[in-house]
Amino acid sequence: MPLSRRTFLQYGKAAGLFYSASALGALSVSRASAQAPGLVSDAAGILDLPEGFTYAVVSTTGGQMTDGFLRPGRPDGMACFTDPANADRCILMRNHENWPDTETGSPFGENDELLPHLDDDLVFGLKPDGSPFFGGVTKVVVDMRTGQLVEDYLVLTGTAANCAGGPTPWGSWLSCEESMRRPPEESQRYHGWVFETPSSATGVIAPVPLTAMGRFAHEAVAIDPDTGIAYLTEDSSTGLFYRFLPDTPGKLHRGGRLQALAIRDWPSATTSNWPRDWGGPGLGHIEPGQSFATDWIDLEDVHSPEGDLAERGHATGAAQFFRGEGMDYARRPDGSGGDIFFNCTQGGNQRSGQVWRYTPSASEGRNGEAGAPGTLTLQYESPGADTLDMCDNLVVAPWGDLILCEDGRGDQYLRGLTPTGEIYDFARNAHPDRSEFCGACFSPDGQIMFVNIQEPGITLAIRGPWANLHS
C-alpha cells in the first residue's frame, strides 16, 4: 500500500532517536517479489537507485580525518544519532571490520608512523610483533541538509574485526569484535568482546571490554528500551542467539547474566533448514511463519579462553543459528512492546538467508516468563539468490519495511522486505569491486539512509521520495 506523506512523517517521528515503528509483527510468509521501481544505472559507477533517488559520498577510506589520523578501511556496522549541538547535523558511529591479517586501511599510516600520537593505554590490542590491530570505530558528523561530511574522529582502536553492533537507548554505540584472537601466537591479549563507545566522544576512548557479555564471534546487538535487555547474534555456522540481563539496566559495564535461547520441546535444535546432502543435519524442516515457544539457558564461564561458549551452550540445549548477523529492534504500533528481527546469512534450504523474529515475553527475564514464554518465528526464508542473496546487516525503516544488506556471491543489493512479506530491490552496488553493503541506518528525521560499501570503503547518504517507494 502506498504511504501518504503524512503517514510517513508519523512513522519518522515515532522512530525517535534510534527506533522505528513497524507493522512487521504481522509479516506474512509470501515469497513473492514486490512491484518495485526499476533501478537507474549510475553514470559514476557507484550506486544504482530507483528513479528520483540520489546519493552523496560522505567519506572514503584513506583520507585524513579531523583528528589527524587516517580514515580506517572496511567500514561496516553503523548507527545514526542526533547531534545535540546542532539540529542540522547527525552523528554516525561506524565500525571498521579490519581483521588482524588485513594489510591496508590502517588509521596510523605506513609503518604506523601516526601511532605515537596515542597513549599506549588507548590501543586495546597488539599483534605478537607489537604492531597494533586496527579494527575499531570512527565518529562521523554529517550535515543532513547536504549529506556532506563535517568532521570525523577515531574513537576506538586496537580491536579486531569490528563487524556490527548496535545503538543503545542512552546514546552510545556497542561495537562487536568478530575475531577471537588469543595469546600468545595470535595476539598479546584476548579478543572477541563488545565495547561501548559514546556518541559524544571527540577522540579515542580508553577501551574497556564488556566481558560479561561473553567472548565469541560477536556480530550485532539490539537492546529492548523497555527492559534494558540486550540481544546478541553470533556469526558462526554453529552460533547461538543470546540475551544479556544487565544487573543495572543502562549500565552494561556493571555486569549481568548471559543466556542462550532454546526452543521448547526441541533441545539443541538446529534451525538452518539445510538438507542433509549439503552438510546439514536434516533434523526436520521449519516452515516460514512457524513459531516456537522459547526458554533461556544460563551460560557459565562466558569469557572462556577456549572460545567454546557456543559449543557448550548447544550441548546443554541451546538452539543453533547459521551465521546470525544483522539485528534491529522495532516497536509495535499498538504500543504493546517490540520485536527483535535478525538475519541468518546462510540459513535456509537454499543457503541464501533467513530472517527471524523474536517476540519477548510480557515477563521477559523475570518471574513468570516460563508460563508465558517469548516466541521465535521464522519470518522469511530466501527461495534463492536471485531473490535475496545472503542477508547481512539489517535495519527497520521508518515506514515499517526491513532493509537487508546483502553480502552475497554476485551483484550486491540493498533489498527491502515489506510487512506483507514481499522482497524488492532498492539499490545495487555498481562499483567494480562488487563488495558487500553494510551499516544501513536512517537519520533521526527518517529522510536520509546512510550505508557503507565495504570495499573500497565508501559511506553514502541516500535521499529520495521514500513515501512513494511502493507507489
Secondary structure, DSSP 8 states (H G I E B T S, - for coil): ----HHHHHHHHHHHTTT-EE--GGG------B-----EE--TTSSEEEETT-EEEEEEETTSB-TTSSB--S-EEEEEEEE-TT-TTEEEEEEEE---TT--S--TT-GGGTTGGGS-GGGB--B-TTS-B--EEEEEEEEETTTTEEEEEEEEEEEES-EEEEEE-TTSEEEEEE-----TTTT-SS----EEEEETT--S-----B-GGG-SS-EEEEEE-TTT--EEEEE-STTB--EEEEESSTT-GGG-EEEEEEEETTBTT-B-----GGGT--------TT-EEEEEEEE-SSTT-TT--HHHHHHHTT--BBTTEEEEEEEE-TTSS-EEEEEEETT-STTSS-EEEEEE--TTTTSTTTTTS--EEEEEEE-S-TTT---EEEEEE-TTS-EEEEE--SSS-EEEEE-TTS-EEEEEEE-STT---EEEEEE-TTS--EEEEETTTTEEEEEES-GGGTT-
